[in-house]
Amino acid sequence: MRYLYTLAMYLVTPLIVLRLALRGFRSRPYYWRWAERFGFFKAPPELSGSLWVHAVSVGEVNAAEPLIKALKRDYPDAPLVVTTVTPTGTARVQQLFGDSVFHVYLPYDLPYAVNRFLAGVQPRLALIVETEIWPNLYFACRRRGIPLMIVNARLSERSLRGYLPRPLRGMVRAALGCVRLVAAQSRADAARYRLIGAPPERIMVCGNLKYDMPVPQDALETGARLREHWGARRPVWIAASTHEGEEQAVLEAHLSVLKRLPDALLLIAPRHPERFRPVEHAVRSLGFATGTYGADGMPGLSNQVFVIDAMGQLMPFYAAAGLAFVGGSLVPIGGHNVLEPAALSTPVLVGPHTFNFEEITTSLIEHGGALRVADGGSLGEMVLSLLRDGAHRRGMGLAAQRVFERERGAVGRLMQLIAAQLQG
C-alpha cells in the first residue's frame, strides 16, 4: 500500500505545485524557498544531533512555543530545527525565535525529498506537533533510528474519519508503528489514536501545551495603554482569526451593536494575510470609519472598525478588548485557539463549529468562560448583551482564566518523556 501511496504522491506533485503557485497570487511568500519543499537546502554543519520540532502553521507554532523554549533551556548545546508547511507558520517562527533556531520547510512526503531532508538535519529526536502522519517520513525515521514522538497530539472526529477508510487503515497503522510515543492532549484524543492503529502501550495523556503558553507581560501593558487611549468605558470587542464567510456576519453584527452603542469599536483580525486587503475594502465599503494596524498602529477615537493587518499581534488586542469572538467557528473550519483570550481574562464567544478545539471550548463553556452562538445572525445580539453587562463579562473573564491556569503543566510532563527518549 505504501508503494501505491508513494506513486500517488509522485503523480499529484505537479498538482500540489500548481496549487502553491495559485496561492502565491494571493500571498507572495508561497513563491519563496520552493526548493526546500523537495529537500534541497543548505544545512549548516553544526546541525548534527539536532532536536527537530515540526509545526505545520501558526497555531501549531504557537502551541509549540513553550516546548521549544523548554528544549532551549534544558538542552542548550543541542541545535534546534523547526519545520513548518505554511509561510505564516514560517513568519511566526522567525518572530518568536529569530536565528536561535534553524528553520526549513518540511519537504513533501516523497522518499528522495525526505531522505535528503533527514541527511541535512541529522536529528537525534523528532517531535511532530499535533497531527501530521506522513508514512514515508515516519518509515525513514525508523530506518535511521531516529526516535519519533507525536506531541500535543490531537485528532478530531472529522480527522478520525479521514484515517479510517479501509485502503488507508493498514498503512496508517504501520506508520504509527514507527512512533515511539504519542503524547495526547486528552483522553478523547488518545482513544482516537488507538482507533487508527497507534499501539495502546505507546499512548499517554499529557495535556495541552497551549495551556503552558507564556502570557507576555508586554501584551498586558500594551492592552492597558490601548484601553487608556480609547477610554476605559468604551465598548470594544475583537473578532479574531476570521475566515471568508465570517467577516460579513461580524460586520453586520457590529452594525447592529452601533445602533445601541454608537461609540462601540470592533477590532477585526483576519486569519490569513491574503485576506487583509479584501477585509479592509469590505469594511470601508460598508461606510465604517476605518483604521488599520499597518497604517495607524492603534485605533483612533473616531474609528468604528480597526483592521489588524499583521501577524502575531493578537495578544495586546485581546488584553484590551471587552470580549473576543474567535473565528473559524461560524464556518466549518473547526475553530481556532480560544486559550489566548482566556489567558488574558477576556470572555470568549464561538460559533457552532469548534471540532478542532472541542475539549478546550467545551471546558470553557461549562465553566462559564465562553458562550456559543448558533449562527452569524445571533452574534450581534450576544455581543451587545455582553458589552452592556460589565459584571457578566468580568465573571466570564475570571472563569476563563481559572480554566487556563488549572490545566497548565503539559510541558513539564512532556519534557520528562523527552528526556527518557534521549537517554534511551
C-alpha positions as CSV (number, residue, x, y, z in Angstrom):
1,M,0.0,0.0,0.0
2,R,2.9,2.4,0.8
3,Y,4.3,1.8,-2.7
4,L,0.9,2.8,-4.2
5,Y,0.8,5.8,-1.8
6,T,4.3,6.9,-3.0
7,L,3.3,6.5,-6.6
8,A,0.2,8.6,-6.0
9,M,2.4,11.3,-4.3
10,Y,4.6,11.5,-7.3
11,L,1.6,11.7,-9.6
12,V,-0.1,14.5,-7.7
13,T,3.1,16.5,-7.0
14,P,2.5,18.7,-10.2
15,L,-1.0,19.5,-8.9
16,I,0.4,20.4,-5.5
17,V,3.0,22.7,-7.1
18,L,0.2,24.3,-9.2
19,R,-1.8,24.9,-6.0
20,L,1.2,26.5,-4.4
21,A,1.6,28.7,-7.5
22,L,-2.1,29.7,-7.4
23,R,-1.9,30.5,-3.7
24,G,1.1,32.6,-4.5
25,F,-1.1,35.0,-6.4
26,R,-2.8,35.9,-3.1
27,S,0.2,35.5,-0.8
28,R,3.7,36.1,-2.4
29,P,5.7,34.2,0.3
30,Y,4.3,31.0,-1.3
31,Y,6.7,31.6,-4.2
32,W,9.7,31.7,-1.9
33,R,12.0,28.8,-0.9
34,W,10.4,26.2,-3.2
35,A,13.5,24.0,-3.3
36,E,13.1,23.3,0.4
37,R,9.8,21.6,-0.3
38,F,11.8,19.0,-2.2
39,G,14.5,18.6,0.4
40,F,17.0,21.0,-1.2
41,F,18.5,23.4,1.4
42,K,21.9,24.4,2.7
43,A,22.3,22.8,6.1
44,P,24.9,24.2,8.5
45,P,27.4,21.5,9.7
46,E,26.5,22.1,13.3
47,L,23.0,20.6,12.9
48,S,24.3,17.1,13.6
49,G,22.4,15.7,16.5
50,S,19.7,18.3,16.4
51,L,16.4,18.3,18.1
52,W,13.7,18.7,15.4
53,V,10.2,20.1,16.0
54,H,7.7,20.1,13.2
55,A,4.7,22.6,13.5
56,V,2.5,22.9,10.4
57,S,1.3,26.5,10.7
58,V,0.7,29.4,13.1
59,G,-1.5,27.6,15.5
60,E,0.9,24.7,15.9
61,V,3.9,27.1,16.2
62,N,2.1,28.9,19.0
63,A,1.4,25.6,20.7
64,A,5.0,24.5,20.4
65,E,6.4,27.8,21.7
66,P,6.6,26.7,25.4
67,L,8.1,23.3,24.4
68,I,10.7,24.9,22.2
69,K,11.7,27.3,25.0
70,A,11.9,24.4,27.4
71,L,14.2,22.5,24.9
72,K,16.4,25.5,24.6
73,R,16.6,25.8,28.4
74,D,17.2,22.1,29.1
75,Y,19.4,21.3,26.1
76,P,21.4,24.5,25.5
77,D,24.1,22.8,23.4
78,A,21.7,20.9,21.1
79,P,20.9,22.6,17.7
80,L,17.2,23.2,17.3
81,V,15.5,22.7,14.0
82,V,11.9,23.9,13.4
83,T,10.0,23.0,10.3
84,T,6.7,24.4,9.0
85,V,4.5,24.0,5.9
86,T,2.9,27.4,5.5
87,P,4.6,30.9,5.1
88,T,2.5,32.2,8.0
89,G,4.0,29.5,10.2
90,T,7.4,30.4,9.0
91,A,6.9,34.1,9.8
92,R,5.7,33.2,13.3
93,V,8.8,31.0,13.9
94,Q,11.0,33.9,12.8
95,Q,9.1,36.3,15.0
96,L,9.3,34.1,18.1
97,F,12.8,32.7,17.8
98,G,14.8,34.5,15.1
99,D,18.1,32.9,14.4
100,S,18.2,30.9,17.6
101,V,16.6,28.0,15.7
102,F,17.2,26.7,12.2
103,H,14.1,26.9,10.1
104,V,13.4,24.9,6.9
105,Y,10.2,23.9,5.2
106,L,9.1,20.3,5.6
107,P,9.5,18.5,2.3
108,Y,6.7,16.7,0.5
109,D,6.4,13.1,1.6
110,L,8.5,11.8,-1.4
111,P,11.3,9.3,-0.5
112,Y,14.1,11.2,-2.1
113,A,13.0,14.5,-0.6
114,V,12.5,13.0,2.9
115,N,15.9,11.3,2.8
116,R,17.7,14.5,1.7
117,F,16.0,16.5,4.4
118,L,16.9,14.0,7.2
119,A,20.5,13.8,5.9
120,G,20.8,17.5,6.2
121,V,19.1,18.0,9.6
122,Q,20.6,14.8,11.2
123,P,18.1,14.8,14.1
124,R,18.6,12.7,17.2
125,L,14.9,13.3,18.1
126,A,11.8,14.2,16.0
127,L,8.8,15.9,17.6
128,I,5.7,16.2,15.5
129,V,3.2,18.7,16.9
130,E,-0.5,17.8,16.9
131,T,-1.4,15.6,13.9
132,E,0.9,15.0,10.9
133,I,1.1,11.4,9.7
134,W,3.4,11.1,6.7
135,P,4.2,7.4,6.0
136,N,7.5,7.9,4.1
137,L,8.8,10.3,6.6
138,Y,7.9,8.1,9.5
139,F,9.5,5.0,7.9
140,A,12.6,6.9,7.1
141,C,13.0,8.0,10.7
142,R,12.7,4.4,11.8
143,R,15.2,3.2,9.3
144,R,17.7,5.8,10.6
145,G,17.0,5.0,14.2
146,I,15.5,8.5,14.9
147,P,13.1,8.4,17.9
148,L,9.8,9.9,16.7
149,M,7.2,11.4,19.0
150,I,3.8,12.9,18.3
151,V,3.4,15.6,20.9
152,N,0.4,17.7,21.9
153,A,-1.4,15.0,19.8
154,R,-5.0,15.7,18.9
155,L,-7.3,14.0,16.5
156,S,-10.8,15.4,15.9
157,E,-13.8,13.3,14.9
158,R,-13.5,14.8,11.4
159,S,-9.8,13.9,11.1
160,L,-10.5,10.4,12.5
161,R,-13.0,9.7,9.7
162,G,-10.3,10.6,7.1
163,Y,-7.9,8.0,8.5
164,L,-10.4,5.1,8.9
165,P,-11.2,4.1,5.2
166,R,-10.0,0.5,4.7
167,P,-7.4,1.3,1.9
168,L,-5.6,3.7,4.3
169,R,-6.1,1.9,7.6
170,G,-3.2,-0.6,7.3
171,M,-0.7,2.0,6.1
172,V,-1.6,4.4,8.8
173,R,-1.3,1.7,11.4
174,A,2.1,0.7,10.0
175,A,3.2,4.4,10.0
176,L,2.1,4.8,13.6
177,G,4.1,1.7,14.5
178,C,7.2,3.8,13.7
179,V,6.3,6.3,16.5
180,R,7.9,5.8,19.9
181,L,5.3,7.8,21.8
182,V,2.0,9.6,21.2
183,A,1.6,12.3,23.9
184,A,-2.1,13.1,23.6
185,Q,-3.9,16.2,24.7
186,S,-6.8,14.4,26.2
187,R,-8.4,11.0,26.8
188,A,-10.6,11.5,23.8
189,D,-7.6,12.2,21.5
190,A,-5.8,9.1,23.0
191,A,-8.9,7.0,22.2
192,R,-9.0,8.2,18.6
193,Y,-5.3,7.4,18.1
194,R,-6.0,3.9,19.3
195,L,-8.8,3.6,16.8
196,I,-6.4,4.5,13.9
197,G,-3.8,2.0,15.0
198,A,-1.4,3.6,17.4
199,P,-0.1,0.9,19.8
200,P,-2.0,1.5,23.1
201,E,1.1,1.0,25.2
202,R,2.8,3.9,23.4
203,I,0.0,6.4,24.1
204,M,0.0,8.7,27.1
205,V,-2.2,11.7,28.0
206,C,-0.1,14.7,28.8
207,G,-2.5,17.6,28.4
208,N,-2.4,20.6,26.1
209,L,0.8,22.6,25.5
210,K,-1.3,25.6,24.7
211,Y,-2.2,25.9,28.4
212,D,1.5,26.4,29.1
213,M,2.0,29.3,26.6
214,P,3.5,32.3,28.3
215,V,1.3,35.3,29.0
216,P,3.5,38.1,27.7
217,Q,3.7,41.0,30.2
218,D,4.2,43.5,27.4
219,A,0.8,42.3,26.0
220,L,-0.9,43.2,29.2
221,E,0.9,46.6,29.4
222,T,0.1,47.4,25.7
223,G,-3.5,46.4,26.3
224,A,-3.7,48.7,29.3
225,R,-2.3,51.6,27.2
226,L,-4.8,50.9,24.5
227,R,-7.7,51.0,26.9
228,E,-6.4,54.2,28.3
229,H,-6.1,55.6,24.8
230,W,-9.7,54.9,23.8
231,G,-11.3,55.3,27.2
232,A,-11.9,52.6,29.8
233,R,-15.7,52.8,29.4
234,R,-15.7,52.5,25.6
235,P,-17.3,49.2,24.4
236,V,-14.7,47.3,22.4
237,W,-14.8,43.7,21.0
238,I,-12.5,41.7,18.8
239,A,-13.2,39.2,16.1
240,A,-10.0,37.2,15.7
241,S,-8.8,34.7,13.2
242,T,-11.8,35.2,10.9
243,H,-12.2,33.4,7.6
244,E,-14.0,34.2,4.3
245,G,-17.7,33.8,5.1
246,E,-17.4,35.1,8.6
247,E,-16.3,38.8,8.1
248,Q,-19.7,39.8,6.6
249,A,-21.5,38.3,9.6
250,V,-19.1,40.1,12.0
251,L,-19.6,43.4,10.3
252,E,-23.3,43.1,10.2
253,A,-23.2,42.2,13.9
254,H,-21.2,45.4,14.5
255,L,-23.8,47.5,12.6
256,S,-26.5,46.2,15.0
257,V,-24.2,47.0,18.0
258,L,-23.6,50.5,16.8
259,K,-27.4,51.2,16.7
260,R,-27.5,50.8,20.5
261,L,-23.8,51.7,21.4
262,P,-22.7,54.4,18.9
263,D,-19.2,54.6,20.3
264,A,-18.5,50.8,20.1
265,L,-15.3,49.7,18.4
266,L,-14.7,46.4,16.5
267,L,-11.2,45.1,16.1
268,I,-11.1,42.5,13.3
269,A,-8.1,40.2,12.6
270,P,-8.3,38.0,9.5
271,R,-6.6,34.6,9.9
272,H,-4.6,34.8,6.7
273,P,-2.5,37.7,5.3
274,E,-4.1,37.4,1.8
275,R,-7.4,38.4,3.5
276,F,-6.1,41.6,5.0
277,R,-6.8,43.9,2.0
278,P,-10.2,42.3,1.0
279,V,-11.4,42.7,4.6
280,E,-10.3,46.3,4.7
281,H,-12.1,47.0,1.5
282,A,-15.2,45.3,2.8
283,V,-15.1,47.4,5.9
284,R,-14.7,50.6,4.1
285,S,-17.4,49.7,1.5
286,L,-19.9,49.5,4.3
287,G,-19.2,53.0,5.4
288,F,-17.4,52.4,8.7
289,A,-14.8,54.9,9.9
290,T,-11.9,52.6,9.5
291,G,-8.3,52.3,10.7
292,T,-5.6,49.7,10.2
293,Y,-2.7,48.4,12.2
294,G,-0.3,48.8,9.3
295,A,-1.2,52.4,8.6
296,D,-2.2,53.7,12.1
297,G,-0.6,51.5,14.7
298,M,-3.6,51.8,17.1
299,P,-7.3,52.7,16.7
300,G,-8.2,56.3,16.6
301,L,-11.0,57.6,18.8
302,S,-13.2,58.2,15.7
303,N,-12.7,54.6,14.3
304,Q,-15.6,52.3,14.4
305,V,-13.7,49.3,12.9
306,F,-10.0,48.7,13.2
307,V,-8.4,46.0,10.9
308,I,-5.4,44.2,12.5
309,D,-3.5,43.6,9.2
310,A,-0.4,42.0,10.8
311,M,0.5,38.5,12.1
312,G,1.4,37.8,15.7
313,Q,-0.3,40.9,17.2
314,L,-3.4,39.5,18.7
315,M,-2.4,39.3,22.4
316,P,-2.3,43.0,23.2
317,F,-5.7,43.5,21.5
318,Y,-7.1,40.5,23.3
319,A,-5.9,42.1,26.5
320,A,-7.6,45.4,25.6
321,A,-10.9,44.1,24.3
322,G,-14.0,43.6,26.4
323,L,-14.8,40.3,24.8
324,A,-13.4,38.1,21.9
325,F,-15.1,36.2,19.2
326,V,-12.7,33.5,17.9
327,G,-13.2,32.8,14.3
328,G,-13.2,29.7,12.1
329,S,-16.3,28.7,14.1
330,L,-19.1,30.3,12.1
331,V,-17.9,28.4,9.1
332,P,-16.9,24.7,9.2
333,I,-13.2,25.3,9.6
334,G,-13.3,23.9,13.2
335,G,-12.4,27.0,15.2
336,H,-9.1,28.4,16.5
337,N,-7.3,28.9,19.7
338,V,-9.6,30.0,22.5
339,L,-6.9,29.9,25.1
340,E,-5.2,33.1,24.1
341,P,-8.1,35.3,25.2
342,A,-8.8,33.0,28.2
343,A,-5.2,33.5,29.4
344,L,-5.9,37.3,29.5
345,S,-9.2,37.0,31.3
346,T,-11.1,38.0,28.2
347,P,-14.5,36.3,27.8
348,V,-14.9,34.2,24.7
349,L,-17.6,33.8,22.0
350,V,-17.5,31.0,19.5
351,G,-19.8,29.7,16.7
352,P,-21.1,26.2,16.2
353,H,-18.0,24.7,14.5
354,T,-15.3,24.1,17.1
355,F,-14.3,20.5,16.4
356,N,-10.6,21.4,16.2
357,F,-10.6,22.6,19.8
358,E,-13.7,20.8,21.1
359,E,-12.5,19.7,24.5
360,I,-11.0,23.1,25.4
361,T,-14.0,25.0,24.1
362,T,-16.4,22.7,26.0
363,S,-14.4,23.2,29.2
364,L,-14.6,26.9,28.9
365,I,-18.3,26.9,28.2
366,E,-19.1,24.5,31.0
367,H,-17.1,26.6,33.5
368,G,-18.7,29.9,32.4
369,G,-15.7,31.4,30.5
370,A,-17.2,31.2,27.0
371,L,-20.6,31.2,25.2
372,R,-21.6,29.7,21.9
373,V,-23.7,31.5,19.3
374,A,-25.8,29.4,17.0
375,D,-25.0,31.4,13.8
376,G,-23.9,34.7,12.4
377,G,-27.3,36.2,12.8
378,S,-27.3,35.9,16.6
379,L,-23.8,37.2,17.0
380,G,-24.7,40.9,17.2
381,E,-27.3,40.3,19.9
382,M,-24.9,38.3,22.0
383,V,-22.1,40.9,21.6
384,L,-24.5,43.7,22.5
385,S,-25.8,41.9,25.6
386,L,-22.2,41.3,26.9
387,L,-20.9,44.8,26.1
388,R,-23.8,46.2,28.2
389,D,-23.2,43.9,31.1
390,G,-19.8,44.5,32.6
391,A,-20.4,42.3,35.6
392,H,-21.2,39.3,33.4
393,R,-18.1,40.0,31.3
394,R,-15.8,40.2,34.3
395,G,-17.2,37.0,35.7
396,M,-16.7,35.2,32.4
397,G,-13.1,36.5,32.1
398,L,-12.2,35.3,35.6
399,A,-13.8,31.9,34.8
400,A,-11.9,31.6,31.6
401,Q,-8.6,32.4,33.3
402,R,-9.2,29.8,36.0
403,V,-9.7,27.1,33.4
404,F,-6.5,28.2,31.7
405,E,-4.5,28.2,34.9
406,R,-5.9,24.9,36.2
407,E,-4.8,22.9,33.1
408,R,-1.1,24.1,33.0
409,G,1.8,21.6,33.3
410,A,1.8,19.7,30.0
411,V,5.3,21.0,29.1
412,G,6.8,19.6,32.4
413,R,5.2,16.2,31.8
414,L,6.4,16.1,28.2
415,M,10.0,17.1,29.0
416,Q,10.3,14.1,31.3
417,L,9.2,11.8,28.4
418,I,11.6,13.5,26.0
419,A,14.5,13.1,28.5
420,A,13.6,9.4,28.7
421,Q,13.8,9.0,24.9
422,L,17.1,10.9,24.6
423,Q,18.6,8.8,27.5
424,G,17.3,5.6,26.0
